[in-house]
Amino acid sequence: MTYDYTILGAGALGSVFGARLALAGHRVQLLTRSPAHPAAIARDGLLFEADGVEHRVILDACQTADAGQTRVVLCFTKTTELVSAIESILPRVGSETVFVTLQNGLGNGARVAAVVGGHRVLHGVTMVPADYRGPGRVETHGQASTWLDAYGETPQDHAARLVSVFQEAGLQTSHDRAIETRIWQKACFNVAMNGLCALITGSPGMLHAYPDGEVLAHEIAEEAIAVAHAERIAVDSEAVHGLITMACAHHTFHKPSMLQDLIGGRLTEVDSLNGYVQLRADHHQISTPLNALLLRLIRLRERAPEFWGQASAPESR
């Protein structure tokens, strides 16, 4: 069987997209490194809750080693794992398969194209809140939007077709020819929100409930916006700050991906967000003290499980 859509990196966000597409009647395969999520789905289906309404979604799920042929691969892995993940499935998915990256971070379209060629890649950005509630269970809630475009020599009709499919599946999506601006705007938002929520073990709603947090998020974002403008990316400052205000007001108990990573003892995408911004800030000799502090703190926090794991080891003599 050839799948319509394969989700590479079926964590919280990938599973939400997979659930929406399956509910719309498409043949969907979820791929993940963990055996627990596919095992739960095989037993009980994917339990998908959208704005308080629960669905039991029947679809295929397995580990990446068992990937099957597919028309489209939606990439939701961590940016640091993107290239290796695609390389691991490339021989099995099909020579004409289209690859779509909607991940956090900057430069993902180029990373995908370097592996599969620039003639079958779509890139974009999504603002779909997603929470992983345990093996076989995901949740989404609140306002959500997605934007995408063709990358490189990829025909524009690929983008138009996918936008139509997403819209029919209940995923509010737009075909945006200025997608680099959208990607940077999302990055400026994430640079502020992800790390901040991760460090305080909080949510956008917590920043709203304690206004000093929301003010700090806006200040961090303003640093990233200045770097984007130095890169000649036409980021709309009001749009970025509007996203922060919207998320704080409406995504009350959403756990951003960086927080979920830290809770799970995993490395985060901080280097493709705050790290990338800091690299370009240094290049342009722009001062970004809040971003630099957040970057260093997240890097330290990532290493906490490894450090405390040494406490139970026998002391060397």
Buried (B, 14 or more C-beta within 10 A) or exposed (E): EEBBBBBBBBBBBBBBBBBBBBBBEBBBBBBBBEEEBBBBBEEEBBBBBBEEEEBEBEBBBBBBEEBBBBBBBBBBBBBBBBBEBBEBBBEBBBEEBBBBBBBBBBBBBBBBBEBBEBBBBBBBBBBBBBBBEEBBBBBBBBBBBBBBBBBBEBEEEBBBBBBEBBBBBBBBBBBBEEBBBBBBBBBBBBBBBBBBBBBBEBBBBBBBEEEEBBEBBBEBBBBBBBBBBBBEBEBBBEBBBEBBBBBBBBBBBBBBBBBBBBEEEEBBBBBBBBBBBBEBBEEEEBEBEBBBEBBEBBBEBBEEEEEEEEEEEEEEE
